[in-house]
Amino acid sequence: MSPFRAFWNSPVGPKTTHFWGPISNWGLVASGLADTQKPPEMISGNMTGAMCVCSALLMRFAWMVQPRNYLLLVCHASNETVQLYQLSRFVKAQGYLDQKKEEAKEQ
């Protein structure tokens, strides 16, 4: 059997949601990467935090489901990285880190 046919008929191949779910989720990663070029004032802290929690939970799901869905795991690990970067931009723009430094200097 050819490698292509084996992939086509595998339990995580293109005939299944184990394949198309992660492929469509790469849109979240692409969108997050595109948003890194926008000003940090446009970032929603609540939504970014929710995306971080969601991606973390879905990474665990991708690891625990049988057969393991490595494509989904990599997709959500990438999204987690992008969203954590966005969250750090949000925190810096809101001045939370500056307040902590000022409080530390006062003490």
C-alpha positions as CSV (number, residue, x, y, z in Angstrom):
1,M,0.0,0.0,0.0
2,S,1.3,3.4,-0.9
3,P,2.1,6.0,1.8
4,F,-0.6,8.3,0.4
5,R,-3.2,5.6,0.5
6,A,-2.3,4.7,4.0
7,F,-2.6,8.4,5.1
8,W,-5.9,8.7,3.2
9,N,-7.4,5.8,5.0
10,S,-5.9,6.4,8.4
11,P,-8.1,7.2,11.4
12,V,-6.7,10.7,11.4
13,G,-6.6,11.2,7.7
14,P,-8.4,13.6,5.4
15,K,-11.7,11.6,5.6
16,T,-12.1,12.5,9.3
17,T,-12.8,15.4,11.5
18,H,-9.4,14.5,13.2
19,F,-7.9,16.1,10.1
20,W,-10.3,18.9,9.1
21,G,-10.9,20.2,12.6
22,P,-7.2,21.2,13.2
23,I,-6.9,22.4,9.6
24,S,-9.7,24.9,10.1
25,N,-8.3,25.9,13.6
26,W,-5.1,27.1,11.9
27,G,-7.2,30.1,11.0
28,L,-7.2,31.2,14.6
29,V,-3.4,31.1,14.6
30,A,-3.2,33.1,11.4
31,S,-5.6,35.6,12.7
32,G,-3.6,36.0,16.0
33,L,-0.4,36.5,14.0
34,A,-2.1,39.1,11.8
35,D,-3.3,40.9,15.0
36,T,0.3,41.3,16.3
37,Q,0.7,44.1,13.7
38,K,-2.2,46.0,15.2
39,P,-1.9,48.5,18.1
40,P,-2.1,46.9,21.5
41,E,-4.9,49.2,22.5
42,M,-7.2,47.1,20.3
43,I,-6.5,43.9,22.2
44,S,-9.4,42.5,24.3
45,G,-7.8,41.2,27.5
46,N,-10.9,39.1,28.3
47,M,-11.0,37.5,24.9
48,T,-7.3,36.8,24.7
49,G,-7.4,35.3,28.2
50,A,-10.3,33.1,27.1
51,M,-8.4,32.0,24.0
52,C,-5.4,31.1,26.2
53,V,-7.6,28.9,28.5
54,C,-9.4,27.3,25.5
55,S,-6.2,26.4,23.7
56,A,-4.7,25.0,26.9
57,L,-7.8,22.8,27.4
58,L,-7.8,21.7,23.8
59,M,-4.1,20.8,23.9
60,R,-4.9,18.4,26.7
61,F,-7.9,17.0,24.8
62,A,-5.7,16.5,21.7
63,W,-3.2,14.5,23.8
64,M,-5.8,12.4,25.6
65,V,-8.1,11.5,22.7
66,Q,-7.5,8.2,20.9
67,P,-5.9,8.1,18.4
68,R,-3.8,11.0,19.6
69,N,-4.3,14.1,17.4
70,Y,-0.9,15.6,17.0
71,L,-2.1,18.0,14.3
72,L,-4.6,19.5,16.8
73,L,-2.0,19.5,19.5
74,V,0.5,21.5,17.4
75,C,-2.3,23.8,16.2
76,H,-3.4,24.7,19.7
77,A,0.2,25.0,21.0
78,S,0.8,27.5,18.3
79,N,-2.3,29.4,19.1
80,E,-1.4,29.3,22.9
81,T,1.9,30.9,22.0
82,V,0.4,33.6,19.9
83,Q,-2.3,34.4,22.4
84,L,0.2,34.6,25.3
85,Y,2.2,37.0,23.3
86,Q,-0.9,39.1,22.6
87,L,-1.8,38.9,26.4
88,S,1.7,40.2,27.2
89,R,1.2,43.1,24.8
90,F,-2.1,43.9,26.4
91,V,-0.7,43.9,29.9
92,K,2.2,46.2,28.9
93,A,-0.2,48.5,27.1
94,Q,-2.5,48.8,30.1
95,G,0.5,49.7,32.3
96,Y,0.1,46.8,34.7
97,L,3.9,46.1,34.7
98,D,4.7,49.7,35.2
99,Q,2.5,49.9,38.3
100,K,4.3,46.9,39.8
101,K,7.7,48.5,39.3
102,E,6.5,51.8,40.9
103,E,5.1,49.9,43.9
104,A,8.4,48.0,44.3
105,K,10.4,51.2,44.2
106,E,8.2,52.9,46.8
107,Q,8.7,50.1,49.3
